[in-house]
Amino acid sequence: MRSTWRRLPAKRYSVGREPGLAVPAADGSPLLTDHYFPRAPGDFPTLLVRSPYGRGVPWSAQYGLLFAEQGFHVVIQSCRGTGGSGGEFDLWRNEAADGRAAVAWLREQPWFTGRLGTVGPSYLGYVQWALALDPPPELKAMAIQVGLHDPHALFHTRDGALRLENALAVGVGMTYQHQGAGAFLKATLRLARRLREVTGARPLRGSYAPALGGETPWLDAALTHRDAADPYWDGASLARAAERQTVPTSLITGWHDGLVDQTFEQYARLRRAGCETALLVGPWTHTSALQQGWPEVFTETLAWLRAHLYADRSGLRPTGVRVHLGGADDWRDLDAWPADPSTTAWFPTREGHLTRQAPTEALPLTSFRYDPADPTPSLGGPLLSRTAGARDNGRLEDREDVLTFTGPPLTAPVEIYGPVSARLSVATDTGHADVFTRLCDVDPQGRSVNVCDGLGRLRTTGEEPTRITVPMSATAHRFAVGHRLRWQISGGAHPRYARGSGTGDPPLDAAHLVPVHLTLHADSTLLLPHGTGTAPADGPEEND
């Protein structure tokens, strides 16, 4: 670790370990737990790490050893039904009760001082929110890294599109990661080999079982229930924990993390609740935040935990928000993340330009054909898998089913900070379609790189267009002089999202595919948040 991450702080203490402790869950099932501790006299605060992914590498090293070296007791516990723990794993339903049971056990340990923090990424962030529903008085700090609070949004968009690639990544992770690195790697490679076969199956239901090594009832149930209001999801979202949170909470994410939007939602709720919070957003994906980004992530997390468990605020940065500025490879310190910034509107033209000049009529602008038998492929973006990130979109934009609208070369840099969205006015010939919309940065050599994006579902009647607003996540990005803004529009991004069938059938059960003609109208608008810098002046010269 130290040869890989040279910027890690020097260790303060040697570390001891008590492996395989049996801690009773809320139902009495034994939860296997490892205890790491500094080999030195004195009182040290405790960090609780509850995981469904096992207690070995990387958790033992990155959390057990590294934090114990810095003066913390670290308790790493396998969630119910995983990593040798008793009982059965049931996505999200047991975490609040089992977290409280773990704290009750801690109170009985002679080394526990009553100063407790929680830390961890992904689902390890979810279990922290579960404990925060009814926080024990000992809980003084939380550090949530690339974490989630809403399982429904992990699998589905708000309007029912299936996040297929994320769902399969979750299926592999939950099923195999707690069995060890070898089993997890083998399962990951098996899914990669069969990904095209699985995602191209008609219907999708059940097609992924061979790739995942067998049936996964919990995954089947999560994918079947598309509506967040379905009773199946009752209690799944822990948004209410952030809405009344008083425990100081650090949030860390990456611009290409599949859970980035959930982190911004958590931040907004914590701010409204008046809770002390810090936000760090790096140039990372879900996995690279814990790999290439680990020195920054660890340093940020350690400073937060020392501030609230040791009363040592010397390591905290002076501002509440720090974001990596894409396009500039630089960092920006902000007092707060803009929750609802003012926006600048950009409009598409028939010639394929992107202009600040609003259209005078909402006429049909251009059309394209989306064929679900040859779905528009996904490329990079915010995902849980290793295919996430910024990519050259050239080959994607060469496809006939991808529209692009490009602005003029910038004469002054433009920086944007905040949520991006698209207001689309689209008609279809089948009444059912998806629309994928993406913001790209085009350099002087013509290389187009994705910045942020989103997908919406359309329901149309006759030839009249439907108007929808598609959230495109958020960004902090600098478009340099000579670069151009590009708006990309297509009928999907497969297999990131399950392909639209053109019929409106549920994604898991669609067996009949119908090509769709989509017509974009001129009153469609790309909305970019204001930052520093100025946009080019309005006027016909933009279309030169």
ABEGO torsion letter per residue (X at the ends): XAAABAABBBBABBBBBBBGBBBBBAAGBBBBBBBBBBBBBEBBBBBBBBBAAEABOAAAAAAAAAAAAAGBBBBBBBBBGBGGBBEBBBBGAAAAAAAAAAAAAAAABAABAGBBBBBEBEAAAAAAAAAAABBBAABABBBBBGBBABAAAAABBAAGBBBAAAAAAAAAAAAAAAAEAAAAAAAAAAAAAAAAAAAABOBABGAAAAAAGEBBAAAAAAAABABAABAAABGABAAAAAAABABBBBBBBBAABAAAAAAAAAAAAAAAAGBBBBBBBBABBAAAAABAAAAAAAAAAAAAAAAAAAGBAAABBABABBBBBBGAGBBBBBABBBABBBBBBBBBBAAGBBBABBBABBBBABBBBBBAABBBBBBEEBBABAABEBBBAAAAAABAABBBBBBBBBABBBBBBEBBBBBBBBBBAAGBBBBBBBBBBBBAAGBBBBABBBBBBBBBBEABBBBBBBBAEBBBBBBBBGBBBBBBBBAEBOAABBBBAGAGBBAAABABBBBBBBBBBAABBBBBBBBBEBBBBBEAAAAX
